Amino acid sequence: MEDLNSKPNNPINGTSPVAPTPEPSLKPAGLPGAVTSPSTVAGLNAVNTEAQSRPIAPSYQATVPNTNVTNSTAGASPANDMKQAWHDLDNGSNPSNETGKQGSTNVYSMPKEFQKHNPVAGASFPLGTIVMVVSVVILLLVGSIFLIYAVNPQLFTQLTGITVASDQATQTPVLNNNPSADTTPPSTNEVIATSTATSTSDLVAQDTPKQIYQNYNRELSQATDFSQYYAIISKYGSKYKITQADTDKYLADNSADQGQSILNKIKATTPVIDANVNLEEILAETNATLSITLSDLQSKGVVEFVVEDGHWKLDNETWKLAKQEAATSYSSGVDRDQDGLTDQEEELLGTNKDSTDSDSDGYSDASELQNLYDPAKKMDKLVDNSRIKTYLADDSKFSLIYSSQWQRSSDNNGAKIVFSSTNGHTVTIEMTVNDSEDLDSFYLRTLQLTQIDDALRIKGDAWLGLTTQDGLTSYIMSNNYKNTIYTIYYSTDVSKVLEYKAFYQAMIKSLVIK
């Protein structure tokens, strides 16, 4: 049998040729007694000849000990030899150089460099993963941009610099509130007032700051509860002014009394403006200032306006008011039983000076007089008392009670009526023709005051009135006929002792204006 190890080296790479596969035999190859057919050897030679004509890529080789079919040692395993050869190849050693082995078999494999650095076969971070991550990031960015565009176009414009057409379309001009104003479209050089005007050039035709403040001041003077005041501020005030009112509103919503107290304080520090004030208006680009001097020439105020939404809005006001003159000092008359009626009034009404309840009906003499009941006789009205008379004006426009013991006199035209006591005290009624002035303005102008204390307001049968701080003078106007103002006042003698104040107040309450 021909020994394969005696074959010449492979002329291509100088290594021993690969051992041919033995032909089938009755015994497995590699076992003692296996026989290789001559035809197999001839086929191997033909394969080697063909290989010489083909280029072979460089490769690493490992020499595996040849499992010689004729000289194999009993118990040797080709599989184990192959496994050892792969192991040696990975560790960089050449099994063919090992001693003590006879013959070898060449095994060809892919070089390590190709295995470790091939981007497909040995890459540690696949390219597909990178592409997928980048794609997800791009999709998220594009989706975010579209979301911003849909939800907040203005933010989209700020981020990208691209103007959205819908933003321009929403800036519509403010309508002109003056129907008589010229409606000719402005030229391209003119500035159109938008919904957020910021200067006087952007204002639409409207009232001036002076006119607006006069309207605000008049409505404020007529407000009777905090809800009315808040409505006025919402109408005329700036955003800053409304924010201040919101704080007071929270307190007023929790307590009606606290709301009324807040309103009274505001009105006490805001004088009522009449036609006689000196009002100076100064306009700037984005604001206006009113300088006001009241008729007393000492009380002064500064009112500030700003432009908001194309309109003048009240932003702030500051007042420095003149000090009120001290009231005349009066003393009260003698009240022996301390029931609220002086001894002079007890005598005028015919009641007991030593009893607080002269008719023993359970009500004090003073409370019955205040409610127009006769304190001298149970269940009777005050007009039923023989000591009381009713005065009816010559033109029958008004009536009221007075003491039958007093004298009554009037001037030639009936514009002034005087009721006089025997000890020099008087109650006087004066009628003043009124053109268009309201009661508050008349009151402030007459007394040269800057504000009104609501505690001084009174009302009766179809009329409203205001009293002075000392309660000795009342200014009254009919609800239906406002062309006359009735001034009713009580005067003492030179002693300044108030002998008939309670009876004077009963006369006011009995007043009926037709």
C-alpha positions in Angstrom: 0.0 0.0 0.0 1.3 3.5 -0.9 2.1 5.7 2.1 0.4 9.2 1.7 3.1 10.8 3.7 5.6 10.1 1.0 3.8 12.4 -1.4 5.7 15.5 -2.5 4.6 18.9 -0.9 1.8 20.9 -2.5 3.4 23.0 -5.1 1.1 26.0 -4.4 1.7 26.6 -0.7 4.5 24.2 0.1 2.5 22.2 2.6 1.5 18.6 2.6 -1.5 17.8 0.6 -4.8 17.0 2.2 -5.3 13.3 2.8 -7.9 11.8 0.4 -11.0 10.3 1.7 -10.5 6.5 1.7 -12.8 4.4 -0.4 -15.4 2.4 1.5 -14.0 -0.7 3.0 -15.2 -3.3 5.3 -13.5 -1.5 8.2 -13.8 2.1 9.2 -11.0 4.4 8.2 -8.4 5.0 10.9 -8.8 1.6 12.4 -6.2 -1.2 12.3 -6.5 -3.2 9.1 -8.2 -0.5 7.0 -7.2 -0.7 3.3 -7.1 2.3 0.9 -8.0 1.7 -2.7 -5.5 2.6 -5.5 -8.3 4.4 -7.3 -8.6 6.8 -4.4 -4.9 7.7 -4.6 -5.3 8.4 -8.3 -8.3 10.7 -7.6 -6.3 12.6 -5.1 -3.6 13.3 -7.6 -6.1 14.6 -10.0 -7.5 17.0 -7.4 -4.0 18.3 -6.6 -3.3 18.9 -10.3 -6.5 21.0 -10.7 -5.7 23.0 -7.5 -2.5 24.1 -9.0 -4.3 26.0 -11.7 -6.6 27.9 -9.2 -5.5 30.8 -6.9 -6.0 30.1 -3.3 -6.6 32.9 -0.8 -4.0 33.2 1.9 -5.0 31.4 5.0 -3.7 30.1 8.2 -3.1 26.4 8.4 -3.0 24.0 11.2 -1.3 20.6 10.8 -3.3 17.9 12.4 -1.5 14.6 13.1 -2.3 12.3 10.3 -4.5 9.4 11.2 -2.5 7.0 9.0 -4.7 4.2 8.1 -1.8 1.8 8.2 0.2 3.1 11.1 -2.5 4.4 13.4 -2.1 3.6 17.0 -4.9 1.7 18.6 -7.3 3.9 20.5 -6.5 7.2 18.7 -9.4 9.5 17.8 -9.4 11.8 14.8 -12.1 13.9 16.3 -10.0 14.7 19.4 -7.0 15.5 17.2 -9.1 18.0 15.2 -10.4 19.6 18.3 -6.8 20.0 19.6 -5.8 21.6 16.3 -8.5 24.3 16.5 -7.5 25.0 20.0 -3.9 25.4 19.1 -4.8 27.6 16.2 -6.8 30.0 18.4 -3.8 30.2 20.8 -1.4 31.1 18.0 0.7 27.9 18.1 1.4 25.4 15.3 0.6 21.9 16.0 2.9 20.7 13.2 5.9 21.8 15.2 5.0 19.5 18.1 7.4 16.7 18.5 6.6 13.1 19.0 4.0 13.0 16.2 4.4 11.3 12.9 2.7 12.8 9.9 0.1 15.6 9.7 -3.1 16.7 8.0 -3.5 20.4 6.8 -6.6 22.2 8.0 -7.5 25.7 6.5 -9.5 28.3 8.3 -10.5 32.1 8.1 -7.8 34.4 9.6 -8.4 35.9 13.1 -8.3 39.4 11.7 -11.3 38.8 9.5 -13.1 37.1 12.4 -12.6 39.9 14.9 -13.0 43.0 12.7 -15.4 42.0 10.0 -18.3 44.5 10.4 -20.9 41.8 9.8 -19.4 38.6 11.2 -17.7 40.0 14.3 -19.0 43.5 15.1 -19.7 44.2 18.8 -22.4 47.0 18.0 -24.5 46.2 14.9 -25.0 49.0 12.4 -28.7 48.3 12.2 -29.1 49.3 15.9 -27.5 52.7 15.2 -29.7 53.4 12.2 -32.8 52.5 14.2 -31.9 54.8 17.2 -31.2 57.8 14.9 -34.5 57.2 13.0 -36.5 57.2 16.3 -34.8 60.5 17.4 -35.6 62.2 14.1 -39.2 61.1 14.3 -39.5 62.5 17.8 -38.1 65.8 16.7 -40.4 66.1 13.7 -43.4 65.1 15.8 -42.6 67.7 18.4 -42.3 70.5 15.9 -45.7 69.6 14.4 -47.3 69.4 17.8 -46.0 72.9 18.7 -47.2 74.2 15.4 -50.7 72.9 16.0 -51.0 73.9 19.7 -49.1 77.1 19.9 -48.3 78.8 16.6 -46.7 81.8 18.3 -44.2 79.6 20.0 -43.6 77.9 16.7 -42.8 81.2 15.2 -40.4 82.1 18.0 -38.5 78.8 17.7 -38.3 78.6 13.9 -38.6 82.2 12.8 -41.4 81.2 10.4 -44.4 83.4 10.5 -47.7 81.6 10.7 -50.4 83.1 8.6 -53.1 82.5 11.2 -51.3 84.8 13.7 -51.6 87.7 11.4 -55.2 87.0 10.7 -56.2 87.2 14.4 -54.9 90.8 14.7 -58.1 92.4 13.7 -58.5 96.2 14.1 -60.6 97.5 17.0 -64.0 98.7 15.9 -64.6 102.4 16.0 -67.2 103.1 18.7 -68.1 106.4 17.0 -70.5 105.7 14.2 -70.1 109.2 12.8 -66.3 108.8 12.4 -64.8 108.4 9.0 -64.7 104.8 8.0 -62.3 105.2 5.0 -59.6 102.6 5.2 -56.3 104.0 6.3 -53.4 104.2 3.9 -50.4 101.9 4.0 -48.5 104.5 6.0 -51.1 104.8 8.7 -51.1 102.7 11.9 -54.1 100.6 12.5 -55.3 100.2 16.1 -55.1 96.6 17.0 -56.7 94.8 19.9 -53.7 95.6 22.1 -53.1 99.3 21.5 -50.2 100.5 23.5 -50.1 104.3 22.8 -52.3 107.2 22.2 -51.8 106.8 18.4 -53.5 103.4 18.6 -56.6 104.7 20.4 -60.0 104.5 18.7 -62.5 107.4 19.0 -63.7 107.5 22.6 -64.2 109.6 25.7 -61.1 111.5 27.0 -59.6 110.6 30.4 -61.3 113.6 31.9 -64.7 112.5 30.7 -64.1 108.9 31.8 -63.0 110.0 35.3 -66.0 112.2 35.7 -68.3 109.3 34.8 -66.4 107.0 37.2 -66.5 109.5 40.0 -70.3 110.1 39.6 -71.1 106.4 39.6 -68.8 105.7 42.6 -70.6 108.4 44.6 -73.9 106.6 43.9 -72.7 103.1 44.8 -74.4 101.7 47.9 -72.7 98.3 48.3 -69.4 96.7 47.4 -70.8 94.7 44.4 -71.7 98.0 42.7 -68.2 99.4 43.4 -66.6 96.2 41.9 -68.8 96.5 38.8 -67.6 100.2 38.4 -64.0 99.2 38.7 -64.4 96.4 36.2 -65.9 98.9 33.8 -63.4 101.7 34.1 -60.3 100.2 35.8 -57.0 98.9 34.4 -55.9 95.3 35.0 -53.8 96.6 37.9 -56.8 98.4 39.4 -59.0 95.3 39.0 -56.4 93.1 40.7 -56.4 95.4 43.7 -60.2 95.3 43.8 -60.1 91.5 43.7 -58.4 91.4 47.1 -61.1 93.5 48.6 -63.8 91.4 46.8 -62.5 88.3 48.5 -63.0 90.0 51.9 -66.4 91.4 50.9 -67.7 88.0 49.7 -67.0 86.5 53.1 -68.6 89.4 55.0 -71.2 91.9 53.8 -70.3 94.2 56.7 -66.7 94.1 55.8 -67.5 94.8 52.2 -69.6 97.9 53.2 -66.8 99.1 55.4 -64.3 98.8 52.5 -66.7 100.8 50.3 -67.2 103.5 52.9 -63.5 103.9 53.3 -63.0 104.2 49.5 -65.7 106.8 49.2 -64.4 108.7 52.2 -61.0 109.1 50.5 -62.4 109.9 47.1 -64.0 113.3 46.9 -67.0 113.8 44.6 -66.1 115.9 41.6 -68.5 118.8 40.6 -68.6 121.2 37.8 -66.6 123.8 39.7 -63.4 121.8 40.0 -60.2 122.8 38.2 -59.2 119.8 36.1 -56.1 119.7 34.0 -55.5 116.9 31.5 -52.0 115.9 30.4 -51.7 113.3 27.6 -48.5 111.3 26.9 -47.8 108.5 24.5 -49.0 105.6 26.6 -50.6 107.3 29.6 -52.5 110.3 30.8 -52.5 112.3 34.0 -55.3 114.4 35.5 -54.5 117.2 38.0 -57.5 118.1 40.0 -58.1 121.0 42.4 -61.4 121.1 44.2 -63.5 124.2 44.9 -62.0 124.7 48.4 -58.6 125.3 46.5 -56.8 123.2 49.1 -57.9 119.7 48.2 -55.9 118.3 45.3 -55.7 115.0 43.5 -53.7 113.2 40.8 -55.4 110.6 38.6 -53.4 108.3 36.3 -54.7 106.5 33.1 -53.0 103.9 30.9 -53.9 102.6 27.4 -55.2 99.0 27.5 -57.0 97.2 24.6 -57.4 100.5 22.7 -59.1 102.3 25.6 -58.2 104.6 28.4 -58.3 102.8 31.8 -58.1 104.3 35.3 -54.9 103.0 36.9 -54.4 104.9 40.1 -55.5 108.0 42.0 -54.0 109.9 44.9 -55.7 112.6 47.0 -54.5 115.2 49.5 -57.6 116.5 51.2 -58.0 119.7 53.1 -58.7 119.4 56.8 -62.2 120.0 57.9 -62.9 122.9 60.2 -63.8 122.0 63.7 -67.6 121.8 64.3 -69.3 124.3 66.5 -69.4 123.1 70.1 -72.9 122.5 71.5 -74.1 121.3 74.8 -77.3 119.3 75.5 -80.2 120.6 77.5 -81.2 119.3 80.9 -82.7 115.8 80.8 -84.0 115.0 84.3 -85.1 111.4 83.6 -82.4 110.6 81.1 -84.8 109.3 78.6 -83.4 111.1 75.6 -85.8 114.1 75.7 -84.8 117.3 77.3 -87.0 118.9 79.9 -87.9 121.6 77.3 -89.1 118.8 74.9 -91.0 117.0 77.7 -92.9 120.2 78.4 -93.5 120.8 74.6 -95.1 117.3 74.3 -96.8 117.2 77.7 -94.9 114.2 79.0 -93.6 113.5 82.5 -90.1 114.9 83.1 -89.5 112.3 85.8 -90.6 109.2 83.8 -88.9 107.6 80.8 -92.2 106.0 79.8 -94.9 108.6 80.4 -97.8 106.6 79.0 -96.6 103.3 80.5 -96.9 101.4 77.2 -93.5 99.8 77.4 -91.8 102.2 75.0 -89.5 105.0 76.1 -90.7 108.6 75.4 -87.7 109.2 73.1 -88.3 106.1 71.0 -92.0 106.9 70.5 -91.1 110.4 69.4 -88.5 109.1 66.9 -91.2 106.8 65.3 -93.8 109.6 65.3 -96.0 108.2 68.1 -97.4 110.2 71.0 -95.3 109.5 74.1 -98.0 111.2 76.2 -100.8 108.9 75.3 -100.8 105.1 74.6 -101.5 104.0 71.0 -101.9 107.5 69.6 -99.9 108.9 66.7 -97.9 112.1 67.2 -100.2 114.1 65.0 -103.1 113.2 67.4 -101.3 115.2 70.2 -103.1 118.5 70.8 -99.7 120.2 71.2 -98.7 119.3 67.6 -99.7 120.9 64.3 -99.1 120.1 60.7 -97.8 122.7 58.3 -98.9 122.4 54.6 -97.0 124.6 52.2 -99.0 127.2 50.2 -98.4 125.3 47.0 -99.2 122.0 48.8 -95.9 120.5 47.7 -94.8 119.5 51.1 -95.9 119.2 54.7 -94.4 118.5 58.2 -95.3 118.8 61.9 -94.3 121.6 64.3 -95.2 122.6 67.9 -98.4 124.5 68.4 -96.5 126.7 70.9 -94.1 128.0 68.2 -94.6 130.9 65.9 -94.5 130.4 62.1 -93.3 133.0 59.6 -92.3 133.1 55.9 -90.8 135.4 53.3 -92.8 137.1 50.5 -92.4 134.3 47.9 -92.7 131.4 50.4 -89.2 130.1 49.7 -88.3 130.3 53.4 -90.4 129.3 56.4 -89.2 129.8 60.0 -90.7 128.1 63.1 -89.6 129.9 66.3 -89.8 128.7 70.0 -90.6 131.1 72.8 -87.0 130.8 74.1 -85.3 131.8 70.8 -84.7 128.5 69.1 -85.7 128.1 65.4 -86.2 125.5 62.7 -85.9 126.9 59.2 -86.9 125.5 55.8 -85.3 126.9 52.7 -86.3 125.9 49.1 -83.6 126.2 46.4 -84.4 125.9 42.7 -82.2 123.2 41.2 -81.5 123.0 37.5 -79.6 119.8 36.9 -77.3 119.3 39.9 -77.7 116.1 41.9 -78.0 116.2 45.7 -74.5 115.0 46.4 -72.9 117.6 44.2 -75.1 120.3 45.8 -74.1 119.1 49.3 -70.4 119.0 48.6 -70.4 122.4 46.9 -72.5 124.1 49.6 -70.4 122.8 52.4 -67.1 122.9 50.4 -66.4 119.3 51.2 -64.5 116.7 49.2 -66.2 113.5 50.3 -69.5 112.2 51.8 -69.8 110.0 54.8 -72.6 107.5 54.0 -73.6 107.4 57.6 -75.0 110.9 57.1 -77.5 109.7 54.4 -81.2 109.8 55.4 -84.5 109.0 53.7 -88.2 109.5 54.1 -91.5 109.4 52.3 -90.4 109.7 48.6 -87.2 111.6 49.3 -83.5 111.2 50.0 -81.3 113.5 52.2 -77.9 114.2 53.7 -77.2 115.7 57.1 -74.2 117.5 58.5 -71.9 115.9 61.0 -73.6 117.6 63.9 -77.0 116.5 62.6 -78.5 120.0 62.8 -78.8 120.6 59.0 -80.5 118.4 56.4 -80.4 118.7 52.6 -83.4 116.9 51.0 -84.5 116.2 47.4 -87.6 114.5 46.1 -87.3 111.2 44.3 -89.8 112.4 41.7 -89.3 116.1 41.4 -85.6 117.1 41.6 -86.0 120.7 40.6 -86.1 121.8 44.3 -83.7 121.1 47.1 -85.1 121.5 50.7 -82.6 122.7 53.3 -83.9 122.3 56.9 -81.8 123.4 59.8 -82.1 123.9 63.6 -80.5 126.9 65.3 -80.1 127.5 69.0 -80.0 130.7 70.8 -76.6 132.3 71.7 -76.2 129.8 74.6 -75.5 126.9 72.1 -77.6 124.6 74.2 -79.5 122.0 72.2 -82.9 122.1 73.8 -85.0 120.7 70.8 -82.7 118.5 68.8 -84.9 115.3 69.2 -88.0 117.3 68.2 -86.2 118.8 65.2 -85.3 115.3 64.0 -89.0 114.2 64.4 -90.0 117.2 62.2 -87.6 116.0 59.5 -89.0 112.5 59.6 -92.5 113.7 59.3 -91.7 115.6 56.1 -93.8 114.5 53.1 -93.0 115.9 49.6 -95.8 115.6 47.1 
